[in-house]
Amino acid sequence: MPKLKTRRTMAKRIRVTRTGKLVRAGGWRNHKLEKKTSKRKRNFRLNKTIHHVDVTEVRRSLGI
């Protein structure tokens, strides 16, 4: 069976932690930041884990 190519767009956006979880950056922090509270903007910095429903599809496209 041939090797699967990694989807480069996914590889740029998602990384794997040491425990094997998939982590992505959150959105909503580009513009209109004046109206958002400091607490909300601070929480945008945190990385989000990929939902368990999507993990198998993401792993397949990453070639893991």
N, CA, C, O and CB atoms as a CASP TS submission, in Angstrom:
PFRMAT TS
TARGET T0000
AUTHOR 0000-0000-0000
METHOD Language model
MODEL 1
PARENT N/A
ATOM      1  N   MET     1       0.844  -1.182   0.000  1.00  0.00           N
ATOM      2  CA  MET     1       0.000   0.000   0.000  1.00  0.00           C
ATOM      3  C   MET     1       0.887   1.241   0.000  1.00  0.00           C
ATOM      4  O   MET     1       1.877   1.283   0.731  1.00  0.00           O
ATOM      5  CB  MET     1      -0.959   0.000   1.222  1.00  0.00           C
ATOM      6  N   PRO     2       0.558   2.248  -0.798  1.00  0.00           N
ATOM      7  CA  PRO     2       1.409   3.445  -0.857  1.00  0.00           C
ATOM      8  C   PRO     2       1.302   4.288   0.408  1.00  0.00           C
ATOM      9  O   PRO     2       0.320   4.231   1.148  1.00  0.00           O
ATOM     10  CB  PRO     2       1.039   4.293  -2.069  1.00  0.00           C
ATOM     11  N   LYS     3       2.350   5.069   0.623  1.00  0.00           N
ATOM     12  CA  LYS     3       2.351   5.973   1.768  1.00  0.00           C
ATOM     13  C   LYS     3       1.313   7.067   1.561  1.00  0.00           C
ATOM     14  O   LYS     3       1.022   7.461   0.431  1.00  0.00           O
ATOM     15  CB  LYS     3       3.751   6.586   1.983  1.00  0.00           C
ATOM     16  N   LEU     4       0.763   7.549   2.665  1.00  0.00           N
ATOM     17  CA  LEU     4      -0.192   8.650   2.598  1.00  0.00           C
ATOM     18  C   LEU     4       0.554   9.966   2.723  1.00  0.00           C
ATOM     19  O   LEU     4       1.450  10.103   3.556  1.00  0.00           O
ATOM     20  CB  LEU     4      -1.270   8.524   3.703  1.00  0.00           C
ATOM     21  N   LYS     5       0.190  10.917   1.910  1.00  0.00           N
ATOM     22  CA  LYS     5       0.792  12.240   2.017  1.00  0.00           C
ATOM     23  C   LYS     5       0.100  13.016   3.133  1.00  0.00           C
ATOM     24  O   LYS     5      -1.115  12.926   3.312  1.00  0.00           O
ATOM     25  CB  LYS     5       0.696  13.006   0.670  1.00  0.00           C
ATOM     26  N   THR     6       0.889  13.772   3.872  1.00  0.00           N
ATOM     27  CA  THR     6       0.351  14.619   4.929  1.00  0.00           C
ATOM     28  C   THR     6      -0.296  15.846   4.311  1.00  0.00           C
ATOM     29  O   THR     6       0.261  16.456   3.399  1.00  0.00           O
ATOM     30  CB  THR     6       1.457  15.028   5.929  1.00  0.00           C
ATOM     31  N   ARG     7      -1.462  16.206   4.803  1.00  0.00           N
ATOM     32  CA  ARG     7      -2.088  17.452   4.363  1.00  0.00           C
ATOM     33  C   ARG     7      -1.360  18.591   5.058  1.00  0.00           C
ATOM     34  O   ARG     7      -1.466  18.751   6.274  1.00  0.00           O
ATOM     35  CB  ARG     7      -3.633  17.476   4.682  1.00  0.00           C
ATOM     36  N   ARG     8      -0.637  19.364   4.306  1.00  0.00           N
ATOM     37  CA  ARG     8       0.233  20.382   4.881  1.00  0.00           C
ATOM     38  C   ARG     8      -0.543  21.463   5.626  1.00  0.00           C
ATOM     39  O   ARG     8      -0.047  22.008   6.613  1.00  0.00           O
ATOM     40  CB  ARG     8       1.067  21.014   3.795  1.00  0.00           C
ATOM     41  N   THR     9      -1.748  21.780   5.170  1.00  0.00           N
ATOM     42  CA  THR     9      -2.526  22.805   5.866  1.00  0.00           C
ATOM     43  C   THR     9      -2.885  22.346   7.272  1.00  0.00           C
ATOM     44  O   THR     9      -2.896  23.147   8.207  1.00  0.00           O
ATOM     45  CB  THR     9      -3.800  23.144   5.077  1.00  0.00           C
ATOM     46  N   MET    10      -3.177  21.066   7.421  1.00  0.00           N
ATOM     47  CA  MET    10      -3.492  20.527   8.747  1.00  0.00           C
ATOM     48  C   MET    10      -2.235  20.516   9.616  1.00  0.00           C
ATOM     49  O   MET    10      -2.300  20.832  10.804  1.00  0.00           O
ATOM     50  CB  MET    10      -4.086  19.096   8.634  1.00  0.00           C
ATOM     51  N   ALA    11      -1.099  20.155   9.032  1.00  0.00           N
ATOM     52  CA  ALA    11       0.145  20.067   9.782  1.00  0.00           C
ATOM     53  C   ALA    11       0.580  21.429  10.312  1.00  0.00           C
ATOM     54  O   ALA    11       1.212  21.516  11.364  1.00  0.00           O
ATOM     55  CB  ALA    11       1.238  19.474   8.914  1.00  0.00           C
ATOM     56  N   LYS    12       0.244  22.490   9.584  1.00  0.00           N
ATOM     57  CA  LYS    12       0.608  23.834  10.024  1.00  0.00           C
ATOM     58  C   LYS    12      -0.274  24.319  11.168  1.00  0.00           C
ATOM     59  O   LYS    12       0.148  25.166  11.955  1.00  0.00           O
ATOM     60  CB  LYS    12       0.521  24.804   8.863  1.00  0.00           C
ATOM     61  N   ARG    13      -1.485  23.797  11.269  1.00  0.00           N
ATOM     62  CA  ARG    13      -2.444  24.305  12.238  1.00  0.00           C
ATOM     63  C   ARG    13      -2.567  23.449  13.494  1.00  0.00           C
ATOM     64  O   ARG    13      -3.014  23.939  14.532  1.00  0.00           O
ATOM     65  CB  ARG    13      -3.778  24.426  11.595  1.00  0.00           C
ATOM     66  N   ILE    14      -2.181  22.184  13.417  1.00  0.00           N
ATOM     67  CA  ILE    14      -2.420  21.254  14.519  1.00  0.00           C
ATOM     68  C   ILE    14      -1.109  20.612  14.934  1.00  0.00           C
ATOM     69  O   ILE    14      -0.286  20.259  14.089  1.00  0.00           O
ATOM     70  CB  ILE    14      -3.453  20.171  14.121  1.00  0.00           C
ATOM     71  N   ARG    15      -0.915  20.461  16.251  1.00  0.00           N
ATOM     72  CA  ARG    15       0.267  19.757  16.723  1.00  0.00           C
ATOM     73  C   ARG    15      -0.159  18.707  17.742  1.00  0.00           C
ATOM     74  O   ARG    15      -1.249  18.771  18.309  1.00  0.00           O
ATOM     75  CB  ARG    15       1.297  20.743  17.338  1.00  0.00           C
ATOM     76  N   VAL    16       0.723  17.747  17.958  1.00  0.00           N
ATOM     77  CA  VAL    16       0.442  16.636  18.862  1.00  0.00           C
ATOM     78  C   VAL    16       1.228  16.847  20.148  1.00  0.00           C
ATOM     79  O   VAL    16       2.424  17.138  20.114  1.00  0.00           O
ATOM     80  CB  VAL    16       0.800  15.266  18.205  1.00  0.00           C
ATOM     81  N   THR    17       0.549  16.697  21.286  1.00  0.00           N
ATOM     82  CA  THR    17       1.221  16.838  22.567  1.00  0.00           C
ATOM     83  C   THR    17       1.948  15.544  22.914  1.00  0.00           C
ATOM     84  O   THR    17       1.831  14.550  22.198  1.00  0.00           O
ATOM     85  CB  THR    17       0.216  17.210  23.674  1.00  0.00           C
ATOM     86  N   ARG    18       2.699  15.558  24.016  1.00  0.00           N
ATOM     87  CA  ARG    18       3.432  14.352  24.428  1.00  0.00           C
ATOM     88  C   ARG    18       2.494  13.218  24.802  1.00  0.00           C
ATOM     89  O   ARG    18       2.839  12.046  24.651  1.00  0.00           O
ATOM     90  CB  ARG    18       4.345  14.665  25.604  1.00  0.00           C
ATOM     91  N   THR    19       1.309  13.562  25.288  1.00  0.00           N
ATOM     92  CA  THR    19       0.352  12.519  25.664  1.00  0.00           C
ATOM     93  C   THR    19      -0.460  12.032  24.479  1.00  0.00           C
ATOM     94  O   THR    19      -1.245  11.094  24.617  1.00  0.00           O
ATOM     95  CB  THR    19      -0.579  13.028  26.741  1.00  0.00           C
ATOM     96  N   GLY    20      -0.290  12.646  23.317  1.00  0.00           N
ATOM     97  CA  GLY    20      -0.983  12.195  22.115  1.00  0.00           C
ATOM     98  C   GLY    20      -2.230  12.971  21.766  1.00  0.00           C
ATOM     99  O   GLY    20      -2.918  12.635  20.802  1.00  0.00           O
ATOM    100  N   LYS    21      -2.538  14.015  22.541  1.00  0.00           N
ATOM    101  CA  LYS    21      -3.709  14.828  22.222  1.00  0.00           C
ATOM    102  C   LYS    21      -3.389  15.753  21.053  1.00  0.00           C
ATOM    103  O   LYS    21      -2.233  16.117  20.836  1.00  0.00           O
ATOM    104  CB  LYS    21      -4.166  15.646  23.456  1.00  0.00           C
ATOM    105  N   LEU    22      -4.412  16.124  20.312  1.00  0.00           N
ATOM    106  CA  LEU    22      -4.257  17.057  19.199  1.00  0.00           C
ATOM    107  C   LEU    22      -4.683  18.442  19.659  1.00  0.00           C
ATOM    108  O   LEU    22      -5.758  18.606  20.235  1.00  0.00           O
ATOM    109  CB  LEU    22      -5.087  16.602  17.962  1.00  0.00           C
ATOM    110  N   VAL    23      -3.842  19.437  19.405  1.00  0.00           N
ATOM    111  CA  VAL    23      -4.067  20.794  19.910  1.00  0.00           C
ATOM    112  C   VAL    23      -4.083  21.767  18.738  1.00  0.00           C
ATOM    113  O   VAL    23      -3.298  21.646  17.798  1.00  0.00           O
ATOM    114  CB  VAL    23      -2.973  21.196  20.945  1.00  0.00           C
ATOM    115  N   ARG    24      -4.986  22.728  18.815  1.00  0.00           N
ATOM    116  CA  ARG    24      -5.088  23.753  17.781  1.00  0.00           C
ATOM    117  C   ARG    24      -5.175  25.116  18.448  1.00  0.00           C
ATOM    118  O   ARG    24      -5.459  25.217  19.641  1.00  0.00           O
ATOM    119  CB  ARG    24      -6.318  23.507  16.863  1.00  0.00           C
ATOM    120  N   ALA    25      -4.931  26.149  17.680  1.00  0.00           N
ATOM    121  CA  ALA    25      -5.083  27.521  18.180  1.00  0.00           C
ATOM    122  C   ALA    25      -6.538  27.945  18.012  1.00  0.00           C
ATOM    123  O   ALA    25      -7.218  27.516  17.079  1.00  0.00           O
ATOM    124  CB  ALA    25      -4.126  28.510  17.428  1.00  0.00           C
ATOM    125  N   GLY    26      -7.000  28.783  18.918  1.00  0.00           N
ATOM    126  CA  GLY    26      -8.363  29.281  18.819  1.00  0.00           C
ATOM    127  C   GLY    26      -8.451  30.474  17.891  1.00  0.00           C
ATOM    128  O   GLY    26      -7.431  31.034  17.489  1.00  0.00           O
ATOM    129  N   GLY    27      -9.646  30.857  17.557  1.00  0.00           N
ATOM    130  CA  GLY    27      -9.862  31.992  16.672  1.00  0.00           C
ATOM    131  C   GLY    27     -10.369  33.203  17.425  1.00  0.00           C
ATOM    132  O   GLY    27     -10.174  33.319  18.635  1.00  0.00           O
ATOM    133  N   TRP    28     -11.016  34.097  16.715  1.00  0.00           N
ATOM    134  CA  TRP    28     -11.714  35.260  17.268  1.00  0.00           C
ATOM    135  C   TRP    28     -10.782  36.298  17.875  1.00  0.00           C
ATOM    136  O   TRP    28     -11.201  37.011  18.787  1.00  0.00           O
ATOM    137  CB  TRP    28     -12.691  34.813  18.307  1.00  0.00           C
ATOM    138  N   ARG    29      -9.540  36.420  17.418  1.00  0.00           N
ATOM    139  CA  ARG    29      -8.652  37.410  18.034  1.00  0.00           C
ATOM    140  C   ARG    29      -7.956  38.288  17.016  1.00  0.00           C
ATOM    141  O   ARG    29      -6.831  38.729  17.249  1.00  0.00           O
ATOM    142  CB  ARG    29      -7.621  36.721  18.883  1.00  0.00           C
ATOM    143  N   ASN    30      -8.597  38.548  15.899  1.00  0.00           N
ATOM    144  CA  ASN    30      -7.968  39.341  14.846  1.00  0.00           C
ATOM    145  C   ASN    30      -8.388  40.804  14.852  1.00  0.00           C
ATOM    146  O   ASN    30      -7.546  41.694  14.725  1.00  0.00           O
ATOM    147  CB  ASN    30      -8.285  38.745  13.514  1.00  0.00           C
ATOM    148  N   HIS    31      -9.657  41.051  14.996  1.00  0.00           N
ATOM    149  CA  HIS    31     -10.118  42.440  14.893  1.00  0.00           C
ATOM    150  C   HIS    31     -11.310  42.643  15.804  1.00  0.00           C
ATOM    151  O   HIS    31     -11.846  41.696  16.380  1.00  0.00           O
ATOM    152  CB  HIS    31     -10.484  42.802  13.431  1.00  0.00           C
ATOM    153  N   LYS    32     -11.713  43.901  15.923  1.00  0.00           N
ATOM    154  CA  LYS    32     -12.789  44.306  16.829  1.00  0.00           C
ATOM    155  C   LYS    32     -12.489  43.879  18.260  1.00  0.00           C
ATOM    156  O   LYS    32     -13.349  43.341  18.957  1.00  0.00           O
ATOM    157  CB  LYS    32     -14.124  43.713  16.372  1.00  0.00           C
ATOM    158  N   LEU    33     -11.262  44.127  18.680  1.00  0.00           N
ATOM    159  CA  LEU    33     -10.852  43.715  20.018  1.00  0.00           C
ATOM    160  C   LEU    33     -11.251  44.738  21.080  1.00  0.00           C
ATOM    161  O   LEU    33     -11.183  44.438  22.272  1.00  0.00           O
ATOM    162  CB  LEU    33      -9.351  43.491  20.056  1.00  0.00           C
ATOM    163  N   GLU    34     -11.663  45.930  20.676  1.00  0.00           N
ATOM    164  CA  GLU    34     -12.019  46.962  21.651  1.00  0.00           C
ATOM    165  C   GLU    34     -13.252  46.566  22.447  1.00  0.00           C
ATOM    166  O   GLU    34     -13.347  46.855  23.639  1.00  0.00           O
ATOM    167  CB  GLU    34     -12.259  48.298  20.950  1.00  0.00           C
ATOM    168  N   LYS    35     -14.189  45.908  21.792  1.00  0.00           N
ATOM    169  CA  LYS    35     -15.450  45.583  22.451  1.00  0.00           C
ATOM    170  C   LYS    35     -15.365  44.314  23.286  1.00  0.00           C
ATOM    171  O   LYS    35     -16.267  44.036  24.076  1.00  0.00           O
ATOM    172  CB  LYS    35     -16.542  45.437  21.424  1.00  0.00           C
ATOM    173  N   LYS    36     -14.298  43.543  23.127  1.00  0.00           N
ATOM    174  CA  LYS    36     -14.154  42.295  23.878  1.00  0.00           C
ATOM    175  C   LYS    36     -13.457  42.577  25.205  1.00  0.00           C
ATOM    176  O   LYS    36     -12.538  43.394  25.271  1.00  0.00           O
ATOM    177  CB  LYS    36     -13.359  41.239  23.055  1.00  0.00           C
ATOM    178  N   THR    37     -13.895  41.903  26.249  1.00  0.00           N
ATOM    179  CA  THR    37     -13.332  42.147  27.570  1.00  0.00           C
ATOM    180  C   THR    37     -11.923  41.579  27.665  1.00  0.00           C
ATOM    181  O   THR    37     -11.538  40.719  26.872  1.00  0.00           O
ATOM    182  CB  THR    37     -14.225  41.538  28.656  1.00  0.00           C
ATOM    183  N   SER    38     -11.161  42.058  28.628  1.00  0.00           N
ATOM    184  CA  SER    38      -9.793  41.592  28.819  1.00  0.00           C
ATOM    185  C   SER    38      -9.759  40.111  29.152  1.00  0.00           C
ATOM    186  O   SER    38      -8.882  39.382  28.688  1.00  0.00           O
ATOM    187  CB  SER    38      -9.109  42.390  29.920  1.00  0.00           C
ATOM    188  N   LYS    39     -10.710  39.671  29.951  1.00  0.00           N
ATOM    189  CA  LYS    39     -10.778  38.259  30.318  1.00  0.00           C
ATOM    190  C   LYS    39     -11.005  37.392  29.082  1.00  0.00           C
ATOM    191  O   LYS    39     -10.390  36.337  28.925  1.00  0.00           O
ATOM    192  CB  LYS    39     -11.895  38.024  31.347  1.00  0.00           C
ATOM    193  N   ARG    40     -11.893  37.851  28.217  1.00  0.00           N
ATOM    194  CA  ARG    40     -12.208  37.089  26.997  1.00  0.00           C
ATOM    195  C   ARG    40     -11.004  37.031  26.071  1.00  0.00           C
ATOM    196  O   ARG    40     -10.698  35.979  25.510  1.00  0.00           O
ATOM    197  CB  ARG    40     -13.408  37.715  26.261  1.00  0.00           C
ATOM    198  N   LYS    41     -10.314  38.171  25.908  1.00  0.00           N
ATOM    199  CA  LYS    41      -9.127  38.205  25.045  1.00  0.00           C
ATOM    200  C   LYS    41      -8.003  37.354  25.613  1.00  0.00           C
ATOM    201  O   LYS    41      -7.264  36.716  24.863  1.00  0.00           O
ATOM    202  CB  LYS    41      -8.644  39.642  24.860  1.00  0.00           C
ATOM    203  N   ARG    42      -7.872  37.343  26.932  1.00  0.00           N
ATOM    204  CA  ARG    42      -6.844  36.525  27.577  1.00  0.00           C
ATOM    205  C   ARG    42      -7.115  35.036  27.347  1.00  0.00           C
ATOM    206  O   ARG    42      -6.183  34.259  27.139  1.00  0.00           O
ATOM    207  CB  ARG    42      -6.784  36.829  29.088  1.00  0.00           C
ATOM    208  N   ASN    43      -8.363  34.648  27.384  1.00  0.00           N
ATOM    209  CA  ASN    43      -8.717  33.247  27.162  1.00  0.00           C
ATOM    210  C   ASN    43      -8.564  32.831  25.707  1.00  0.00           C
ATOM    211  O   ASN    43      -8.472  31.637  25.421  1.00  0.00           O
ATOM    212  CB  ASN    43     -10.135  32.997  27.611  1.00  0.00           C
ATOM    213  N   PHE    44      -8.534  33.780  24.782  1.00  0.00           N
ATOM    214  CA  PHE    44      -8.307  33.448  23.375  1.00  0.00           C
ATOM    215  C   PHE    44      -6.893  32.918  23.153  1.00  0.00           C
ATOM    216  O   PHE    44      -6.645  32.200  22.184  1.00  0.00           O
ATOM    217  CB  PHE    44      -8.551  34.676  22.492  1.00  0.00           C
ATOM    218  N   ARG    45      -5.954  33.272  24.055  1.00  0.00           N
ATOM    219  CA  ARG    45      -4.565  32.830  23.900  1.00  0.00           C
ATOM    220  C   ARG    45      -4.408  31.335  24.119  1.00  0.00           C
ATOM    221  O   ARG    45      -3.466  30.727  23.610  1.00  0.00           O
ATOM    222  CB  ARG    45      -3.670  33.577  24.864  1.00  0.00           C
ATOM    223  N   LEU    46      -5.321  30.741  24.868  1.00  0.00           N
ATOM    224  CA  LEU    46      -5.191  29.332  25.219  1.00  0.00           C
ATOM    225  C   LEU    46      -5.394  28.450  23.994  1.00  0.00           C
ATOM    226  O   LEU    46      -6.186  28.774  23.109  1.00  0.00           O
ATOM    227  CB  LEU    46      -6.194  28.957  26.315  1.00  0.00           C
ATOM    228  N   ASN    47      -4.675  27.336  23.950  1.00  0.00           N
ATOM    229  CA  ASN    47      -4.855  26.364  22.885  1.00  0.00           C
ATOM    230  C   ASN    47      -6.064  25.494  23.191  1.00  0.00           C
ATOM    231  O   ASN    47      -6.363  25.210  24.351  1.00  0.00           O
ATOM    232  CB  ASN    47      -3.590  25.499  22.708  1.00  0.00           C
ATOM    233  N   LYS    48      -6.748  25.079  22.149  1.00  0.00           N
ATOM    234  CA  LYS    48      -7.918  24.219  22.298  1.00  0.00           C
ATOM    235  C   LYS    48      -7.566  22.820  21.816  1.00  0.00           C
ATOM    236  O   LYS    48      -6.776  22.659  20.885  1.00  0.00           O
ATOM    237  CB  LYS    48      -9.136  24.785  21.512  1.00  0.00           C
ATOM    238  N   THR    49      -8.146  21.818  22.443  1.00  0.00           N
ATOM    239  CA  THR    49      -7.943  20.453  21.966  1.00  0.00           C
ATOM    240  C   THR    49      -8.979  20.147  20.891  1.00  0.00           C
ATOM    241  O   THR    49     -10.076  20.706  20.888  1.00  0.00           O
ATOM    242  CB  THR    49      -8.039  19.428  23.138  1.00  0.00           C
ATOM    243  N   ILE    50      -8.618  19.262  19.991  1.00  0.00           N
ATOM    244  CA  ILE    50      -9.534  18.845  18.935  1.00  0.00           C
ATOM    245  C   ILE    50     -10.621  17.977  19.555  1.00  0.00           C
ATOM    246  O   ILE    50     -10.337  17.136  20.408  1.00  0.00           O
ATOM    247  CB  ILE    50      -8.781  18.078  17.801  1.00  0.00           C
ATOM    248  N   HIS    51     -11.852  18.177  19.132  1.00  0.00           N
ATOM    249  CA  HIS    51     -12.982  17.426  19.672  1.00  0.00           C
ATOM    250  C   HIS    51     -12.822  15.942  19.360  1.00  0.00           C
ATOM    251  O   HIS    51     -12.327  15.569  18.297  1.00  0.00           O
ATOM    252  CB  HIS    51     -14.314  17.957  19.101  1.00  0.00           C
ATOM    253  N   HIS    52     -13.247  15.103  20.300  1.00  0.00           N
ATOM    254  CA  HIS    52     -13.021  13.656  20.150  1.00  0.00           C
ATOM    255  C   HIS    52     -13.712  13.067  18.928  1.00  0.00           C
ATOM    256  O   HIS    52     -13.287  12.026  18.426  1.00  0.00           O
ATOM    257  CB  HIS    52     -13.499  12.932  21.387  1.00  0.00           C
ATOM    258  N   VAL    53     -14.767  13.710  18.439  1.00  0.00           N
ATOM    259  CA  VAL    53     -15.456  13.225  17.247  1.00  0.00           C
ATOM    260  C   VAL    53     -14.568  13.381  16.013  1.00  0.00           C
ATOM    261  O   VAL    53     -14.624  12.554  15.102  1.00  0.00           O
ATOM    262  CB  VAL    53     -16.784  13.976  17.049  1.00  0.00           C
ATOM    263  N   ASP    54     -13.753  14.432  15.976  1.00  0.00           N
ATOM    264  CA  ASP    54     -12.949  14.737  14.804  1.00  0.00           C
ATOM    265  C   ASP    54     -11.547  14.143  14.841  1.00  0.00           C
ATOM    266  O   ASP    54     -10.814  14.249  13.858  1.00  0.00           O
ATOM    267  CB  ASP    54     -12.852  16.206  14.645  1.00  0.00           C
ATOM    268  N   VAL    55     -11.160  13.528  15.939  1.00  0.00           N
ATOM    269  CA  VAL    55      -9.771  13.106  16.114  1.00  0.00           C
ATOM    270  C   VAL    55      -9.341  12.092  15.057  1.00  0.00           C
ATOM    271  O   VAL    55      -8.243  12.210  14.514  1.00  0.00           O
ATOM    272  CB  VAL    55      -9.578  12.515  17.501  1.00  0.00           C
ATOM    273  N   THR    56     -10.175  11.103  14.752  1.00  0.00           N
ATOM    274  CA  THR    56      -9.765  10.063  13.796  1.00  0.00           C
ATOM    275  C   THR    56      -9.546  10.639  12.405  1.00  0.00           C
ATOM    276  O   THR    56      -8.591  10.270  11.722  1.00  0.00           O
ATOM    277  CB  THR    56     -10.815   8.950  13.735  1.00  0.00           C
ATOM    278  N   GLU    57     -10.423  11.538  11.985  1.00  0.00           N
ATOM    279  CA  GLU    57     -10.284  12.148  10.658  1.00  0.00           C
ATOM    280  C   GLU    57      -9.042  13.037  10.589  1.00  0.00           C
ATOM    281  O   GLU    57      -8.344  13.047   9.576  1.00  0.00           O
ATOM    282  CB  GLU    57     -11.538  12.969  10.311  1.00  0.00           C
ATOM    283  N   VAL    58      -8.767  13.776  11.654  1.00  0.00           N
ATOM    284  CA  VAL    58      -7.603  14.657  11.676  1.00  0.00           C
ATOM    285  C   VAL    58      -6.319  13.837  11.687  1.00  0.00           C
ATOM    286  O   VAL    58      -5.362  14.170  10.986  1.00  0.00           O
ATOM    287  CB  VAL    58      -7.652  15.592  12.897  1.00  0.00           C
ATOM    288  N   ARG    59      -6.292  12.770  12.476  1.00  0.00           N
ATOM    289  CA  ARG    59      -5.110  11.900  12.516  1.00  0.00           C
ATOM    290  C   ARG    59      -4.834  11.297  11.142  1.00  0.00           C
ATOM    291  O   ARG    59      -3.677  11.192  10.736  1.00  0.00           O
ATOM    292  CB  ARG    59      -5.298  10.780  13.557  1.00  0.00           C
ATOM    293  N   ARG    60      -5.863  10.907  10.436  1.00  0.00           N
ATOM    294  CA  ARG    60      -5.690  10.318   9.111  1.00  0.00           C
ATOM    295  C   ARG    60      -5.119  11.335   8.136  1.00  0.00           C
ATOM    296  O   ARG    60      -4.256  10.996   7.325  1.00  0.00           O
ATOM    297  CB  ARG    60      -7.021   9.777   8.587  1.00  0.00           C
ATOM    298  N   SER    61      -5.588  12.575   8.204  1.00  0.00           N
ATOM    299  CA  SER    61      -5.089  13.586   7.285  1.00  0.00           C
ATOM    300  C   SER    61      -3.696  14.069   7.655  1.00  0.00           C
ATOM    301  O   SER    61      -2.974  14.600   6.811  1.00  0.00           O
ATOM    302  CB  SER    61      -6.037  14.753   7.243  1.00  0.00           C
ATOM    303  N   LEU    62      -3.308  13.884   8.941  1.00  0.00           N
ATOM    304  CA  LEU    62      -1.944  14.214   9.346  1.00  0.00           C
ATOM    305  C   LEU    62      -0.971  13.081   9.056  1.00  0.00           C
ATOM    306  O   LEU    62       0.244  13.272   9.103  1.00  0.00           O
ATOM    307  CB  LEU    62      -1.907  14.554  10.821  1.00  0.00           C
ATOM    308  N   GLY    63      -1.497  11.915   8.761  1.00  0.00           N
ATOM    309  CA  GLY    63      -0.634  10.773   8.492  1.00  0.00           C
ATOM    310  C   GLY    63      -0.098  10.114   9.747  1.00  0.00           C
ATOM    311  O   GLY    63       0.956   9.477   9.720  1.00  0.00           O
ATOM    312  N   ILE    64      -0.821  10.267  10.847  1.00  0.00           N
ATOM    313  CA  ILE    64      -0.394   9.677  12.127  1.00  0.00           C
ATOM    314  C   ILE    64      -1.013   8.301  12.283  1.00  0.00           C
ATOM    315  O   ILE    64      -0.782   7.632  13.290  1.00  0.00           O
ATOM    316  CB  ILE    64      -0.789  10.587  13.324  1.00  0.00           C
TER
END
